[in-house]
Amino acid sequence: MHQGPGRSFTVGVLLLGVLIGPLAAQQQASFPLPARPVAPIVSPGWTTEAARDREGESSKVFDYLGLEPGIRVADIGAGSGYYTVRLAQRLGPRSVIYGEDIDEAYLGRLQARLEHEKVRGVTLVLGAASDPELPPASVDLALMSHMYHEIANPYEFLYNLAPAIAPGGRVAVVDVDRQISRHGTPASLLKCEMGAMGYQERGIQRLDGDSTYVAVFDVPAHPTPPGQIKVCRPTK
């Protein structure tokens, strides 16, 4: 695997040390597996950025979320940086932006892109499949774009994501309302899995007819512990 710039991945390693203490006991607990497929990671981007911009995807999402300078945002599963770059452009230097991914090669290429395009104010974080490994209470919004269906165990991931969200913060998921086998996430399944972990739906907005959506959730102060999780089953 390609080794990206040391600074980016050093940040990720340091953040892991921050989280080990308070979460160690619960991370040793057994989380139930999802009763549905998990899509493989096949690309660092969802279609082309030009096509997404023609549809106004990022602008629609940002407007719906009401993003303003000063907010702290984590682009979870940043990939090639479609949202990372546009967040930095929209929010400017007053905001804190994390670009997080579990693929070291993707982060290496994203670091090179940020430097080439002179995008400032972004901290890259090397996460893990079960944990984004962000500092506690470090972000006001976690944005997951076209990647939720690729999370190996959504219950464990959402459990470990919650401490990174500051009080009053939100999680936003952008995905396509179709079966996971077609690299989407049915909106009903997303709501069920988020709800199983204690996340409360705040709203959902369709971006292009009835296909792509952005769903927003409030984050629980105490996510559902492993032994109390009720596994969701997709409807046919």
VENKAZI-V463343 format. One record per residue. N is the residue number from 0. PHI is phi in whole degrees, 0 to 359 (NA if undefined). OMEGA is omega in degrees with one decimal (999 if undefined). Layout:
# VENKAZI-V463343
n/phi/omega
N/PHI/OMEGA
N/PHI/OMEGA
This chain:
# VENKAZI-V463343
n/phi/omega
0/NA/-179.9
1/297/177.9
2/264/-179.4
3/279/-178.5
4/303/-174.6
5/300/-176.0
6/300/-176.9
7/299/-172.7
8/277/171.3
9/297/176.6
10/304/-179.0
11/299/-179.0
12/294/179.4
13/296/-179.7
14/294/177.0
15/301/179.3
16/297/179.4
17/297/-171.4
18/268/-172.5
19/301/-175.4
20/301/-173.4
21/292/-175.2
22/253/-171.8
23/304/-175.9
24/297/-178.1
25/289/-179.1
26/293/177.6
27/281/178.5
28/289/-177.5
29/266/176.7
30/269/177.5
31/292/177.2
32/279/177.0
33/292/-179.1
34/269/179.9
35/196/-178.5
36/292/171.0
37/238/-177.7
38/285/177.3
39/286/173.6
40/279/-174.9
41/243/-175.3
42/199/176.0
43/280/-178.4
44/217/178.5
45/257/-171.3
46/51/-179.7
47/261/179.5
48/293/178.4
49/298/179.8
50/294/179.8
51/293/178.8
52/290/176.7
53/298/177.5
54/276/-179.4
55/68/-172.7
56/303/-174.5
57/296/180.0
58/297/179.0
59/296/-179.7
60/295/-178.3
61/297/179.4
62/295/-179.6
63/297/-179.1
64/279/179.6
65/65/-176.3
66/288/179.1
67/226/177.8
68/306/-179.7
69/108/-179.4
70/284/177.3
71/252/-172.5
72/233/172.1
73/246/173.6
74/270/-175.5
75/276/-174.1
76/74/-170.8
77/298/178.3
78/58/-178.4
79/280/172.2
80/96/-179.7
81/307/-179.2
82/281/-179.5
83/303/-178.8
84/295/-176.6
85/288/173.0
86/297/-179.9
87/296/180.0
88/292/-176.8
89/284/-170.1
90/266/175.6
91/75/-171.7
92/290/-179.5
93/284/-176.6
94/259/174.5
95/251/-177.3
96/231/173.4
97/252/169.5
98/251/-173.3
99/246/175.1
100/204/178.1
101/264/-178.7
102/260/-176.3
103/297/180.0
104/293/177.3
105/300/-179.8
106/294/177.4
107/298/179.3
108/290/178.1
109/294/177.0
110/301/178.8
111/297/178.6
112/295/-179.6
113/299/179.0
114/291/-179.2
115/295/-178.1
116/270/177.8
117/55/176.9
118/271/-176.1
119/253/171.6
120/82/-179.7
121/248/173.6
122/253/179.3
123/268/-176.9
124/230/173.9
125/272/-178.6
126/265/177.1
127/235/-177.4
128/300/-176.6
129/258/-172.0
130/201/178.0
131/291/175.6
132/58/172.7
133/266/179.2
134/297/178.2
135/301/175.8
136/52/-174.3
137/267/-176.7
138/226/175.7
139/265/-178.9
140/214/169.9
141/252/-178.3
142/251/178.8
143/240/-174.3
144/251/174.5
145/50/178.3
146/220/-177.3
147/304/-177.7
148/291/179.7
149/261/-179.3
150/285/-173.4
151/300/176.5
152/225/-176.0
153/299/-178.6
154/293/178.9
155/293/-179.3
156/297/-179.4
157/294/175.9
158/299/-177.5
159/280/177.1
160/286/-172.2
161/307/-178.2
162/295/-179.6
163/282/-177.4
164/269/179.6
165/293/177.2
166/308/-177.9
167/83/-177.9
168/282/-174.5
169/226/169.7
170/238/177.9
171/240/-179.6
172/241/174.3
173/254/179.8
174/201/178.9
175/254/-176.6
176/281/177.2
177/204/-172.9
178/298/-179.0
179/298/177.9
180/299/177.8
181/251/178.1
182/56/171.8
183/219/174.5
184/224/175.5
185/305/-177.4
186/302/-179.5
187/295/178.9
188/290/177.9
189/301/-179.5
190/300/-178.5
191/293/-177.0
192/291/176.8
193/296/179.6
194/297/179.2
195/299/-179.8
196/263/177.5
197/96/176.7
198/284/-177.7
199/252/-179.6
200/295/176.7
201/260/-179.9
202/173/176.8
203/219/-178.2
204/231/175.4
205/278/-176.2
206/264/179.5
207/216/-177.3
208/72/-178.4
209/240/-176.5
210/256/-179.3
211/282/-178.3
212/219/166.6
213/237/-179.3
214/245/-175.2
215/241/-177.0
216/227/168.4
217/280/-173.5
218/260/-179.3
219/287/174.2
220/294/179.8
221/225/-179.7
222/296/-177.6
223/303/178.9
224/292/-173.8
225/309/-175.4
226/290/-177.7
227/249/-176.9
228/285/175.1
229/259/-174.2
230/290/180.0
231/273/177.0
232/236/-177.2
233/294/175.5
234/271/-178.3
235/270/999
